[in-house]
Amino acid sequence: MAELSIRVATGADDPDRLFDLLWTLAPDDDRPEPDRLMSAWREIVAQAGRRVFLAERGADLVGAVDTVVVPNLTRGARPFMLVENVVVRQADRRGGVGSALFEAASAWAHERGCYKIQLLSNSRRADAHHFYERHGFAATAKGYRRYL
């Protein structure tokens, strides 16, 4: 098995590849037209304070997490990180991929001085909730937050 690597996505990455992986979370989702997908991708990778971390084994995309650091006026004007579209390929779950992605996202949050990482998870995804809790997140209201 190829070694796992984590990197930040760039405009040179193929958004179809990521969409195919994300589609496993929402198979009823409509696939955007190619031009719209590419336009959205360009906007995502160009957005200040945003990083999409990709997990790869060789040429295979096995996981991803989309993060954005949000400026904030409270908490000493420290920003916070929002996490969205957390996905690991089914065959690679429970193999450290999600943990490696969250380590990369957390390192960036610390680097940017964030006071918390916040995410939401579908209430039916109990396995995901256990994963988040093992990584220091706590269920608050209807979301999950990890205070740094």
C-alpha positions as CSV (number, residue, x, y, z in Angstrom):
1,M,0.0,0.0,0.0
2,A,1.3,3.4,-0.9
3,E,2.3,5.9,1.8
4,L,-0.3,8.4,2.9
5,S,0.4,12.0,2.1
6,I,-1.5,15.1,3.1
7,R,-1.3,18.3,1.1
8,V,-3.2,21.5,0.4
9,A,-5.3,21.5,-2.8
10,T,-4.4,24.0,-5.6
11,G,-6.1,25.3,-8.7
12,A,-4.2,22.6,-10.6
13,D,-6.1,19.9,-8.9
14,D,-9.1,18.3,-10.8
15,P,-12.3,19.2,-9.0
16,D,-14.0,16.2,-10.5
17,R,-11.8,13.9,-8.5
18,L,-12.8,15.6,-5.3
19,F,-16.4,15.8,-6.2
20,D,-16.4,12.0,-6.9
21,L,-15.2,11.4,-3.3
22,L,-17.7,14.0,-1.8
23,W,-20.5,12.4,-3.8
24,T,-20.2,9.3,-1.6
25,L,-21.5,11.5,1.3
26,A,-24.5,12.7,-0.7
27,P,-25.2,10.3,-3.7
28,D,-28.5,12.1,-4.4
29,D,-26.7,15.3,-5.0
30,D,-26.8,16.6,-8.6
31,R,-23.4,16.8,-10.3
32,P,-22.8,20.5,-11.4
33,E,-22.1,21.3,-15.0
34,P,-18.4,21.1,-15.7
35,D,-18.0,24.9,-16.1
36,R,-19.8,25.6,-12.9
37,L,-17.8,23.0,-11.0
38,M,-14.5,24.5,-12.3
39,S,-15.7,28.0,-11.5
40,A,-16.6,27.0,-7.9
41,W,-13.2,25.2,-7.6
42,R,-11.3,28.3,-8.7
43,E,-13.1,30.4,-6.2
44,I,-12.6,27.9,-3.4
45,V,-8.8,27.6,-3.9
46,A,-8.4,31.4,-4.3
47,Q,-10.5,32.3,-1.2
48,A,-8.3,34.0,1.5
49,G,-8.2,31.9,4.7
50,R,-9.5,28.7,3.0
51,R,-7.7,25.5,2.6
52,V,-8.8,22.1,1.3
53,F,-6.6,19.4,2.6
54,L,-6.3,16.3,0.5
55,A,-5.2,12.8,1.6
56,E,-3.6,10.7,-1.1
57,R,-2.1,7.3,-1.4
58,G,0.0,7.4,-4.5
59,A,-2.3,8.8,-7.2
60,D,-5.5,7.9,-5.3
61,L,-7.5,10.6,-3.5
62,V,-8.6,8.9,-0.3
63,G,-9.8,11.8,1.9
64,A,-10.4,15.5,2.1
65,V,-11.4,18.2,4.5
66,D,-12.5,21.7,3.6
67,T,-11.4,24.4,6.1
68,V,-11.8,28.2,6.4
69,V,-10.3,30.5,9.0
70,V,-12.9,33.2,9.9
71,P,-11.8,36.6,11.3
72,N,-13.6,37.4,14.6
73,L,-14.1,40.3,16.9
74,T,-14.6,38.3,20.1
75,R,-12.2,36.1,22.0
76,G,-9.4,38.7,21.8
77,A,-10.1,39.1,18.1
78,R,-8.9,35.6,17.5
79,P,-10.3,33.8,14.5
80,F,-12.0,30.4,14.4
81,M,-11.9,27.6,11.9
82,L,-15.0,26.1,10.2
83,V,-14.7,22.6,8.9
84,E,-16.9,21.2,6.1
85,N,-17.0,18.3,3.7
86,V,-15.0,15.8,5.8
87,V,-14.8,12.6,3.7
88,V,-12.6,9.5,3.7
89,R,-13.0,6.8,1.1
90,Q,-14.9,3.9,2.5
91,A,-12.1,1.4,2.0
92,D,-9.7,3.7,3.9
93,R,-11.8,4.4,7.0
94,R,-10.3,3.5,10.3
95,G,-6.8,3.6,8.8
96,G,-5.6,7.0,10.1
97,V,-6.7,9.1,7.0
98,G,-9.2,11.2,8.9
99,S,-6.8,11.6,11.8
100,A,-4.0,12.8,9.5
101,L,-6.4,15.3,7.8
102,F,-7.5,16.6,11.2
103,E,-3.9,16.9,12.4
104,A,-3.1,19.0,9.3
105,A,-6.2,21.2,9.8
106,S,-5.5,21.6,13.5
107,A,-1.9,22.6,12.8
108,W,-3.1,25.3,10.4
109,A,-5.7,26.5,13.0
110,H,-3.0,26.8,15.6
111,E,-0.7,28.6,13.2
112,R,-3.5,31.1,12.4
113,G,-4.2,31.6,16.1
114,C,-7.7,30.2,16.0
115,Y,-9.5,29.7,19.4
116,K,-11.7,26.9,18.2
117,I,-12.5,24.6,15.3
118,Q,-16.2,24.2,14.6
119,L,-18.1,21.7,12.5
120,L,-21.5,20.3,12.0
121,S,-22.3,16.6,11.3
122,N,-25.5,14.9,10.2
123,S,-27.3,13.6,13.3
124,R,-27.5,10.1,11.8
125,R,-23.7,9.7,11.4
126,A,-22.9,8.1,14.8
127,D,-19.5,6.7,13.6
128,A,-18.5,10.2,12.5
129,H,-19.6,11.6,15.9
130,H,-17.4,9.1,17.7
131,F,-14.5,10.0,15.4
132,Y,-14.9,13.8,16.2
133,E,-15.2,13.1,19.9
134,R,-12.0,11.0,19.8
135,H,-10.3,14.1,18.3
136,G,-11.3,16.5,21.1
137,F,-14.6,17.8,19.7
138,A,-17.7,18.0,22.0
139,A,-21.3,18.0,21.1
140,T,-22.7,21.5,21.8
141,A,-26.1,22.5,20.8
142,K,-26.6,20.7,17.5
143,G,-23.0,21.1,16.4
144,Y,-19.6,20.1,17.4
145,R,-16.9,22.5,18.6
146,R,-13.3,22.0,19.6
147,Y,-11.9,24.9,21.7
148,L,-8.2,25.4,21.2
